[in-house]
Amino acid sequence: MFEPGVRLQYYATLNYFSPEPRASLKFNFTPKIRFKAAAGLYSQTLFSANSDRDVVNLFYGFIIGPDKNNMSKTYLDKDGNVHDANSSVQRANHMVGGFEFDILKYFELNVEVYQKFFNEVININREKVFDDNVPNELRADVLKKEFIVEQGRAQGFDIALKFEKKRFYFWAVYSYGLNKRWFSNPQTGEILEYAPNFDRRHNVNLVTSYSLGKTKNWEINARFNYGSGFPFTPTQGFLNQINAQGNINYNFNTANGLLGYVPGTINSARLPDFARFDIGVKYKYHISPKTSLETNFGATNVFDRQNIFYVNRFTFARINQLPIMPSLNLSLSF
């Protein structure tokens, strides 16, 4: 089965037209083995507004692509070639391939390999030191613009195994991912590579459930999740930030400034890994053919694992996520 297609998208506010061809292929090699593949061009204008200099981000906001005047006019690819940034529309090429295999009678194995190349990615300019005004019009864009254009690549694979037989269900998946971004050093012109803050090398999910009772109105379920640590930018040192506010008589010898920090190499360190085990018991009682009462009792983080939630840059105080958290939920459907 082959399905070609094309998406024609016009970003009216940016006056940008984006034709995006796509295709998918699936081949039934045998009744139990199926090969599949897909590829396409994709675009979007949303990008994350959070700072990747935070150790842990508590806020994830998304904004529309900026005006072209607020971003650098050119960018370098990973090979050092110069490209024009025609708009703030971000573009990427996706390729996915894999196979499905029905093992024995109740098992299904699904394997997928992917690679995504991000031609243009908008990011906050970490190197801005000058205002974008007339006195600085001869300075490089990367030193004065609010946003810059980067390139990136994501690649990895997923292995999922599913078992389903009558009352018992089990699903297991392992994911391996490798994400990279490139940007140019404004001082040397060197192409620098770093891992974005969502890069997670290993991720494991195990989900299981079992139904009880003649009408399967009881269900016991459990979920385990493990993930290796996300990258973050470590603190290299601290400094005293003095602001004279244009006062030529300002006394720097007696002034008390604000405590600032000097970031280290971008995303060169890793947070601790994450693990959580949740359990739940569900009971569903049918009051009438169209009315039912459902009771859910469970507990989150059963092992009371100390997973990192927030770290203060200056005091190094660590706040962990929620401890073991029992819950009880009643819902009436009619």
Number of C-alpha atoms within 10 A of each C-alpha: 8 11 10 12 10 12 13 9 14 12 12 8 7 15 8 13 12 16 13 16 14 18 15 17 14 16 13 13 10 9 8 13 15 16 18 18 18 18 19 19 20 18 17 16 18 16 19 15 14 16 16 20 18 18 23 20 15 10 9 9 11 12 11 13 21 18 12 15 13 16 24 22 18 14 21 20 18 18 8 13 8 11 13 11 18 11 18 26 23 21 19 18 17 18 18 18 18 18 18 18 17 16 14 8 10 12 15 18 17 17 18 18 17 18 19 19 18 21 16 22 20 22 20 18 18 16 16 18 11 17 13 17 10 7 9 13 12 8 12 15 23 25 20 22 22 21 24 28 27 20 22 22 18 16 17 17 17 17 16 18 19 18 16 15 11 8 12 15 16 18 17 17 18 17 18 15 16 16 20 16 17 21 22 20 12 14 10 7 11 13 15 12 16 17 21 19 22 12 20 20 15 16 19 18 17 17 18 18 18 17 19 13 10 7 9 12 14 17 18 18 18 18 19 16 15 16 18 17 20 21 23 25 20 19 19 10 11 12 11 12 12 13 13 13 7 7 8 7 7 12 10 11 6 7 11 12 13 10 11 14 15 11 15 15 13 20 21 12 17 17 15 14 15 16 19 19 19 19 19 18 18 18 18 18 14 13 12 9 7 8 11 14 15 16 15 16 15 18 17 19 21 15 13 15 16 17 18 17 14 17 16 12 16 12 7 10 9 12 13 12 14 14 14 17 12 14 11 12 10 12 10 13 10 9
